[in-house]
Amino acid sequence: MYYYLIKMEDFKMRLAVVSSDGKNVDTHLGKGKTIYVYDDMDFVEKRELEISDDSKHQGGKVIQACKDCDAIISVQYGFKSKIKADDADVKLVMDEGPIEEVLKRYIDHVNFMKN
């Protein structure tokens, strides 16, 4: 049997942010046509989704596209999205502002809560 010791700081959180411009978290989860994915503060990829401007309750599409993420950060989300995220084991977080600041706030909060 093998045992591996891995430091907690070696683990990175995969975080998705909902943004219309790639600079700011500025969009409701259900209207998130563009998702930017980060490993902690390191940019990984941009994901484009087919979201209708006229339809409601589309947060599930975003959650499905981000099932590999630990958390999705958006300006707001609805109750149905919260249930779907819980089922997918993805955290939903509400925040807004420049992506770098939002990511730092969330990472700092998680690290504070671990200690």
Secondary structure, 3 states (H helix, E strand, C coil): CCCCCCCHHHCCCEEEEECCCCCEECCCHHHCCEEEEEECCEEEEEEECCCCCCCCCCHHHHHHHCCCCCEEEECCCCHHHHHHHHHHCCEEEECCEEHHHHHHHHHHHHHHHHC
